[in-house]
Amino acid sequence: MSNVISRSIAYMLNLERLRTLDALARHGSVSGAAEGLHITTSAVSQQMSKLEREVGQQLLAKNGRGVRLTDAGRLLAEHAARILSQVALAQSDLEAQRGQVVGELRISAFPTAARGLFPAALSALVAAHPSLRVRSCELEPELGIRGVVRGDLDLAVVLDWYNKPMPLPDGLVKASVLDDPADVALPVGHRLADRDEVDLAEFAGDEWITWGQGEFCHEWLMFTLRSKGIEPIVGHRAAETHTQLGLVAAGLGVCIAPLLGRHPMPEGVVTVPLKQRVRRHVYVVWRADADRRPSIRAAVEALREAAAKLG
């Protein structure tokens, strides 16, 4: 019955207005929906007014300075999500049948992957498939995954660590890109700088330069150090590896330095391998209903080829 209702709604209602309603339900605000759809807030309001006239019911209600979905709005939003998923699946099947890499591909990556993989991978992808329009942005893994789930992105390059997996929501597909080894970066004058390898326990008294509070990589470092009986001393925070390495070069602490995206190394910094052989798992995720799109497969292959050349 639910599928019959969804097909009926799709027949009588404008697809773009359903897309606007779906964006409002996912983002929770007019401004968020506008940003996700790359349109103005005025355009969102106009689309919703037209949709309310078409269904003859109020779909939005004032909620302080913002809006909320009414019961009718939530009901229609549930159907809209299913309809849009079916549309995405149909587009994916048509692309697969045609076998051509065309259309638009929206992709994100965490900062070091954006610097270490995107230049080579995306330029090769566009050169091989000139009818494909690629749009990229930097996003931390959690935000990239959220963007794929919402439909704001087609692909996200994300990561987890050897001892701390990144949880993935249902409905996503993933493919491995590379395993990224990580060392400790030290100032050249550090007492352990001339060692062939080090143990994390040897840094119990050092200040760490880490990622932002709440970021997945920061939480991983805190978890890992505490599992070794070390209560971390965090001196500085920086989202980007090169900023962290600059602070190390200034003698302000030590940091974890994955291989991906860390070159060129600043003067005054050395990297020493860990006995534990720390690695990040870098992979790409996309929605299952887009699994057959040739552009998805082409992008995954381009990312893997770029990663293979990092050696």
KEBABA-856095 format. One record per residue (C-alpha): residue in three letters; x negated, y, z negated. Coordinates in steps of 0.05 Angstrom, whole numbers, plus 5000, padded with zeros to 4 digits. Last residue first. Layout:
<rs>
AlaXYZ...
</rs>
This chain:
<rs>
Gly391150955057Leu396051525073Lys397551235142Ala402350705116Ala406551245082Ala407651615148Glu409750955181Arg414550805123Leu417651495128Ala418551435203Glu421750745195Val426651005143Ala428451595189Ala429651135249Arg434150685208Ile438351265183Ser438751565253Pro441150895280Arg447250925234Arg449050225211Asp448450355137Ala452750975135Asp458250665093Ala452850395046Arg450751095027Trp443251255030Val437051144989Val429551205003Tyr423950894962Val417751074923His415650584868Arg410750944822Arg404650564797Val400450514734Arg394650024736Gln394749884660Lys387149974657Leu388250684681Pro384250964738Val380151604728Thr381352254766Val376452834764Val378153574762Gly373454184763Glu374754354836Pro381954264858Met383953604891Pro386353674963His390153224956Arg395353054902Gly401252914949Leu401752164938Leu395951914895Pro399751994830Ala396252444779Ile398252354706Cys395852954667Val390353204621Gly389753854582Leu388254604586Gly381254554615Ala382555044672Ala381954464722Val387454114684Leu391954724692Gly390654714766Leu392153974768Gln398954104737Thr400454644788His398254164843Thr402953624817Glu409154074817Ala414454114763Ala409954434711Arg409854364635His404354534586Gly401754314518Val405553674505Ile402453264448Pro405252564457Glu406452104397Ile402151514416Gly403950804394Lys403050514464Ser410650494475Arg410551224454Leu405951384512Thr410351014562Phe416951314539Met414152024538Leu411151924608Trp417751634635Glu421752204606His417252694640Cys417852324706Phe425552314701Glu426153044686Gly429253214619Gln424053734599Gly419953934659Trp413853544681Thr407453424642Ile400853714621Trp398653304561Glu394553534502Asp389553024479Gly389152684410Ala392252014429Phe388652014496Glu384651374484Ala391150984476Leu392551104549Asp386650654567Val381150874613Glu377450644675Asp370650744708Arg368851264655Asp365151914671Ala370952374654Leu372352064586Arg369352614542His372453154586Gly367553624621Val370153484691Pro377253654668Leu381553024670Ala386752734717Val389452054696Asp390951574753Ala397251394791Pro398250874847Asp404150994895Asp407850374918Leu410850544986Val417250655026Ser422050144996Ala429250125022Lys435550304985Val443050234996Leu448250614955Gly455450434939Asp454550324865Pro450250844828Leu442750744822Pro438950704757Met431550904763Pro427150354737Lys422250474679Asn416150014673Tyr413250054744Trp416050754753Asp421851014794Leu422351424856Val426751814904Val426951994978Ala434152194991Leu438352055054Asp444852305085Leu445752895038Asp451853295016Gly455952645016Arg457152674941Val453452024929Val447652264972Gly447252924935Arg447452574867Ile441652134889Gly437652754909Leu439353104844Glu436852504803Pro430552444846Glu428453184841Leu430153574902Glu426053884959Cys429854015023Ser430553745094Arg434853855156Val433653425217Arg437353515283Leu436852895327Ser437152995402Pro429553035406His428752315380Ala421352105383Ala418752815371Val423952945317Leu422052315279Ala414552425287Ser415353135259Leu419652865202Ala414752325181Ala408252715186Pro410553355150Phe415452985104Leu410852475071Gly405752815024Arg409053495015Ala416253265009Ala413852644972Thr410153074922Pro416353524913Phe421953004906Ala425152864973Ser431453075009Ile434652895076Arg440253155119Leu440752825188Glu444753155244Gly446952825309Val443252335352Val439051705347Gln442451275401Gly444850555396Arg451650715426Gln454750155385Ala450850375323Glu453051105332Leu460250875339Asp459650435277Ser456651005236Gln462051485259Ala467350975239Leu464150875171Ala463851625160Val471251675179Gln472951105131Ser469151455075Leu472852095092Ile479551735085Arg477651415019Ala475352074990Ala481652425016His486151894983Glu482952044915Ala483352794929Leu490852734943Leu492052434874Arg487452944841Gly491053524875Ala497953254858Asp495853204784Thr493153914790Leu485954044808Arg482254564768Val480455294782Gly475455794756Arg475556424713Gly479656074659Asn482755474693Lys487555704747Ala491355144782Leu489954784847Leu493954284888Gln500754604886Gln505554224929Gly508854294998Val503753825030Glu502354285090Arg502954925050Glu498054664997Leu493154485053Lys493555175083Ser492055495015Met486255005005Gln483155185072Gln483755925056Ser480555844988Val474755455016Ala473755975071Ser473556525019Thr468256144980Thr464056165043Ile461655555082His455655095076Leu460054505055Gly456154364990Glu455355104976Ala462755244987Ala464754654943Gly460154894888Ser463055604893Val470155344891Ser468654914830Gly468554194806His463253944856Arg466453274873Ala473753474869Leu472554124906Ala468553764959Asp474253264969Leu479153834976Thr474754155029Arg474053495066Leu481653415064Arg482154105095Glu477153895149Leu481253275164Asn487753655177Leu493753285149Met499352865180Tyr495352275207Ala490352245149Ile496152245100Ser499251655135Arg492751275137Ser491751395062Ile498851165047Val497750515086Asn491050405050Ser494450494982Met500050005000
</rs>
